[in-house]
């Protein structure tokens, strides 16, 4: 699995970092997930959310726009699905 930093948002004197997770399957397809980290602190990740690159980009955009934190990631993704 590899990850790519997508964006950062300053919040409460630190910053939230948003990552795209990419997992290649045996059939040479890719599945995407997300990870959110407080700079130097808490982290939450969800892998294998979708096989659609455009859908995961949409989700990451929404997560950043809403300043979603690691503590609320699961609930937000569950609602999004």
N, CA and C atoms as an extended XYZ file, in Angstrom:
243
Properties=species:S:1:pos:R:3:atomname:S:1:resname:S:1:resid:I:1 pbc="F F F"
N         0.849       -1.163        0.000 N   UNK     1
C         0.000        0.000        0.000 CA  UNK     1
C         0.900        1.233        0.000 C   UNK     1
N         0.497        2.202       -0.743 N   UNK     2
C         1.235        3.463       -0.754 CA  UNK     2
C         0.288        4.598       -0.395 C   UNK     2
N         0.865        5.695        0.042 N   UNK     3
C         0.049        6.845        0.386 CA  UNK     3
C         0.604        8.101       -0.257 C   UNK     3
N        -0.260        9.084       -0.383 N   UNK     4
C         0.111       10.361       -1.001 CA  UNK     4
C        -0.579       11.477       -0.233 C   UNK     4
N         0.213       12.431        0.248 N   UNK     5
C        -0.350       13.587        0.925 CA  UNK     5
C        -1.147       14.404       -0.087 C   UNK     5
N        -2.415       14.655        0.231 N   UNK     6
C        -3.298       15.392       -0.673 CA  UNK     6
C        -3.438       16.845       -0.251 C   UNK     6
N        -3.502       17.082        1.050 N   UNK     7
C        -3.659       18.449        1.509 CA  UNK     7
C        -3.543       18.570        3.011 C   UNK     7
N        -3.366       19.797        3.471 N   UNK     8
C        -3.258       20.106        4.897 CA  UNK     8
C        -4.170       21.281        5.222 C   UNK     8
N        -4.737       21.238        6.426 N   UNK     9
C        -5.601       22.320        6.892 CA  UNK     9
C        -5.137       22.733        8.283 C   UNK     9
N        -4.800       24.009        8.482 N   UNK    10
C        -4.449       24.464        9.832 CA  UNK    10
C        -5.698       24.497       10.713 C   UNK    10
N        -5.554       23.970       11.931 N   UNK    11
C        -6.690       23.917       12.842 CA  UNK    11
C        -6.186       23.789       14.273 C   UNK    11
N        -6.677       24.642       15.155 N   UNK    12
C        -6.348       24.580       16.589 CA  UNK    12
C        -4.846       24.587       16.866 C   UNK    12
N        -4.096       25.411       16.166 N   UNK    13
C        -2.669       25.548       16.418 CA  UNK    13
C        -1.799       24.448       15.851 C   UNK    13
N        -2.376       23.515       15.140 N   UNK    14
C        -1.625       22.458       14.459 CA  UNK    14
C        -2.263       22.286       13.083 C   UNK    14
N        -2.044       21.170       12.442 N   UNK    15
C        -2.706       20.981       11.148 CA  UNK    15
C        -3.165       19.556       10.963 C   UNK    15
N        -4.227       19.421       10.178 N   UNK    16
C        -4.734       18.127        9.756 CA  UNK    16
C        -4.123       17.810        8.401 C   UNK    16
N        -3.664       16.573        8.242 N   UNK    17
C        -3.083       16.128        6.976 CA  UNK    17
C        -3.971       15.037        6.396 C   UNK    17
N        -4.293       15.174        5.121 N   UNK    18
C        -5.177       14.245        4.421 CA  UNK    18
C        -4.376       13.463        3.379 C   UNK    18
N        -4.503       12.136        3.429 N   UNK    19
C        -3.741       11.258        2.551 CA  UNK    19
C        -4.668       10.375        1.724 C   UNK    19
N        -4.266       10.130        0.494 N   UNK    20
C        -4.889        9.132       -0.368 CA  UNK    20
C        -4.130        7.833       -0.166 C   UNK    20
N        -4.835        6.745        0.105 N   UNK    21
C        -4.225        5.424        0.215 CA  UNK    21
C        -4.534        4.638       -1.050 C   UNK    21
N        -3.523        3.990       -1.588 N   UNK    22
C        -3.698        3.212       -2.823 CA  UNK    22
C        -3.169        1.802       -2.587 C   UNK    22
N        -4.040        0.826       -2.825 N   UNK    23
C        -3.666       -0.575       -2.685 CA  UNK    23
C        -3.868       -1.278       -4.017 C   UNK    23
N        -2.817       -1.921       -4.506 N   UNK    24
C        -2.930       -2.682       -5.752 CA  UNK    24
C        -3.355       -4.110       -5.428 C   UNK    24
N        -4.306       -4.613       -6.213 N   UNK    25
C        -4.792       -5.972       -6.003 CA  UNK    25
C        -4.026       -6.935       -6.894 C   UNK    25
N        -4.268       -8.215       -6.699 N   UNK    26
C        -3.608       -9.243       -7.509 CA  UNK    26
C        -3.991       -9.137       -8.977 C   UNK    26
N        -5.155       -8.587       -9.262 N   UNK    27
C        -5.613       -8.437      -10.651 CA  UNK    27
C        -5.153       -7.125      -11.270 C   UNK    27
N        -4.159       -6.495      -10.621 N   UNK    28
C        -3.554       -5.253      -11.111 CA  UNK    28
C        -4.551       -4.101      -11.202 C   UNK    28
N        -5.541       -4.109      -10.322 N   UNK    29
C        -6.435       -2.968      -10.195 CA  UNK    29
C        -6.083       -2.241       -8.907 C   UNK    29
N        -6.599       -1.054       -8.738 N   UNK    30
C        -6.301       -0.287       -7.538 CA  UNK    30
C        -7.572       -0.038       -6.737 C   UNK    30
N        -7.424       -0.099       -5.421 N   UNK    31
C        -8.491        0.243       -4.495 CA  UNK    31
C        -7.980        1.398       -3.652 C   UNK    31
N        -8.886        2.317       -3.327 N   UNK    32
C        -8.489        3.557       -2.676 CA  UNK    32
C        -9.100        3.699       -1.292 C   UNK    32
N        -8.356        4.360       -0.442 N   UNK    33
C        -8.815        4.671        0.896 CA  UNK    33
C        -8.281        6.033        1.302 C   UNK    33
N        -8.491        6.390        2.567 N   UNK    34
C        -8.061        7.693        3.068 CA  UNK    34
C        -7.435        7.537        4.455 C   UNK    34
N        -6.598        8.491        4.787 N   UNK    35
C        -6.026        8.590        6.131 CA  UNK    35
C        -5.997       10.064        6.513 C   UNK    35
N        -6.340       10.338        7.766 N   UNK    36
C        -6.272       11.699        8.305 CA  UNK    36
C        -5.384       11.652        9.538 C   UNK    36
N        -4.467       12.613        9.625 N   UNK    37
C        -3.567       12.683       10.772 CA  UNK    37
C        -3.532       14.098       11.322 C   UNK    37
N        -3.521       14.190       12.656 N   UNK    38
C        -3.123       15.447       13.280 CA  UNK    38
C        -1.617       15.474       13.156 C   UNK    38
N        -1.040       16.584       12.805 N   UNK    39
C         0.402       16.699       12.667 CA  UNK    39
C         1.055       16.228       13.967 C   UNK    39
N         1.762       15.102       13.893 N   UNK    40
C         2.449       14.555       15.053 CA  UNK    40
C         1.554       13.936       16.100 C   UNK    40
N         0.312       13.609       15.752 N   UNK    41
C        -0.605       13.089       16.764 CA  UNK    41
C        -1.485       11.969       16.261 C   UNK    41
N        -2.766       12.032       16.639 N   UNK    42
C        -3.735       10.986       16.313 CA  UNK    42
C        -3.881       10.788       14.810 C   UNK    42
N        -4.267        9.564       14.466 N   UNK    43
C        -4.402        9.185       13.063 CA  UNK    43
C        -5.565        8.207       12.933 C   UNK    43
N        -6.266        8.273       11.807 N   UNK    44
C        -7.298        7.289       11.473 CA  UNK    44
C        -7.207        7.012        9.981 C   UNK    44
N        -7.382        5.748        9.610 N   UNK    45
C        -7.300        5.364        8.202 CA  UNK    45
C        -8.391        4.346        7.884 C   UNK    45
N        -8.891        4.431        6.669 N   UNK    46
C        -9.846        3.455        6.156 CA  UNK    46
C        -9.383        3.079        4.755 C   UNK    46
N        -9.078        1.833        4.556 N   UNK    47
C        -8.648        1.356        3.250 CA  UNK    47
C        -9.806        0.746        2.475 C   UNK    47
N        -9.561        0.537        1.195 N   UNK    48
C       -10.494       -0.190        0.342 CA  UNK    48
C       -11.916        0.367        0.384 C   UNK    48
N       -12.037        1.676        0.264 N   UNK    49
C       -13.354        2.311        0.250 CA  UNK    49
C       -14.002        2.182       -1.117 C   UNK    49
N       -13.204        2.365       -2.172 N   UNK    50
C       -13.745        2.330       -3.531 CA  UNK    50
C       -12.637        1.983       -4.522 C   UNK    50
N       -13.037        1.507       -5.683 N   UNK    51
C       -12.093        1.268       -6.775 CA  UNK    51
C       -12.117        2.413       -7.780 C   UNK    51
N       -12.929        3.422       -7.501 N   UNK    52
C       -13.073        4.563       -8.403 CA  UNK    52
C       -12.200        5.726       -7.941 C   UNK    52
N       -11.281        6.120       -8.794 N   UNK    53
C       -10.400        7.233       -8.453 CA  UNK    53
C       -11.189        8.542       -8.330 C   UNK    53
N       -12.158        8.755       -9.184 N   UNK    54
C       -12.931        9.997       -9.111 CA  UNK    54
C       -13.764       10.061       -7.831 C   UNK    54
N       -14.301        8.933       -7.369 N   UNK    55
C       -15.085        8.920       -6.125 CA  UNK    55
C       -14.211        9.202       -4.913 C   UNK    55
N       -13.003        8.639       -4.868 N   UNK    56
C       -12.144        8.876       -3.712 CA  UNK    56
C       -11.651       10.322       -3.705 C   UNK    56
N       -11.431       10.893       -4.881 N   UNK    57
C       -11.052       12.306       -4.949 CA  UNK    57
C       -12.192       13.188       -4.447 C   UNK    57
N       -13.424       12.826       -4.787 N   UNK    58
C       -14.594       13.549       -4.296 CA  UNK    58
C       -14.664       13.466       -2.771 C   UNK    58
N       -14.465       12.264       -2.232 N   UNK    59
C       -14.504       12.085       -0.785 CA  UNK    59
C       -13.414       12.892       -0.097 C   UNK    59
N       -12.198       12.836       -0.605 N   UNK    60
C       -11.102       13.599       -0.002 CA  UNK    60
C       -11.383       15.094       -0.020 C   UNK    60
N       -11.968       15.567       -1.078 N   UNK    61
C       -12.328       16.978       -1.168 CA  UNK    61
C       -13.351       17.345       -0.098 C   UNK    61
N       -14.347       16.504        0.098 N   UNK    62
C       -15.365       16.747        1.111 CA  UNK    62
C       -14.778       16.689        2.526 C   UNK    62
N       -13.885       15.742        2.760 N   UNK    63
C       -13.251       15.625        4.072 CA  UNK    63
C       -12.470       16.888        4.419 C   UNK    63
N       -11.727       17.394        3.444 N   UNK    64
C       -10.950       18.606        3.678 CA  UNK    64
C       -11.862       19.823        3.855 C   UNK    64
N       -12.870       19.942        3.026 N   UNK    65
C       -13.782       21.090        3.117 CA  UNK    65
C       -14.483       21.132        4.466 C   UNK    65
N       -14.771       19.964        5.028 N   UNK    66
C       -15.437       19.890        6.319 CA  UNK    66
C       -14.487       19.811        7.496 C   UNK    66
N       -13.175       19.880        7.228 N   UNK    67
C       -12.159       19.766        8.284 CA  UNK    67
C       -12.422       18.551        9.176 C   UNK    67
N       -12.707       17.415        8.542 N   UNK    68
C       -12.977       16.174        9.267 CA  UNK    68
C       -11.705       15.729        9.988 C   UNK    68
N       -11.859       15.330       11.243 N   UNK    69
C       -10.732       14.919       12.074 CA  UNK    69
C       -10.646       13.390       12.131 C   UNK    69
N        -9.528       12.862       12.633 N   UNK    70
C        -9.427       11.405       12.776 CA  UNK    70
C       -10.562       10.802       13.612 C   UNK    70
N       -11.009       11.524       14.629 N   UNK    71
C       -12.056       11.013       15.521 CA  UNK    71
C       -13.398       10.823       14.816 C   UNK    71
N       -13.655       11.590       13.776 N   UNK    72
C       -14.958       11.514       13.109 CA  UNK    72
C       -14.896       10.873       11.717 C   UNK    72
N       -13.726       10.444       11.303 N   UNK    73
C       -13.564        9.891        9.943 CA  UNK    73
C       -14.521        8.745        9.671 C   UNK    73
N       -14.605        7.757       10.561 N   UNK    74
C       -15.447        6.583       10.319 CA  UNK    74
C       -16.904        6.976       10.092 C   UNK    74
N       -17.425        7.836       10.940 N   UNK    75
C       -18.824        8.240       10.815 CA  UNK    75
C       -19.090        8.969        9.501 C   UNK    75
N       -18.193        9.843        9.113 N   UNK    76
C       -18.365       10.614        7.885 CA  UNK    76
C       -18.319        9.687        6.665 C   UNK    76
N       -17.359        8.777        6.636 N   UNK    77
C       -17.249        7.859        5.494 CA  UNK    77
C       -18.460        6.937        5.440 C   UNK    77
N       -18.919        6.469        6.573 N   UNK    78
C       -20.103        5.616        6.609 CA  UNK    78
C       -21.313        6.335        6.025 C   UNK    78
N       -21.508        7.589        6.407 N   UNK    79
C       -22.607        8.390        5.849 CA  UNK    79
C       -22.433        8.618        4.360 C   UNK    79
N       -21.202        8.868        3.923 N   UNK    80
C       -20.918        9.117        2.513 CA  UNK    80
C       -21.231        7.895        1.656 C   UNK    80
N       -20.916        6.716        2.184 N   UNK    81
C       -21.182        5.485        1.431 CA  UNK    81
C       -22.683        5.233        1.334 C   UNK    81
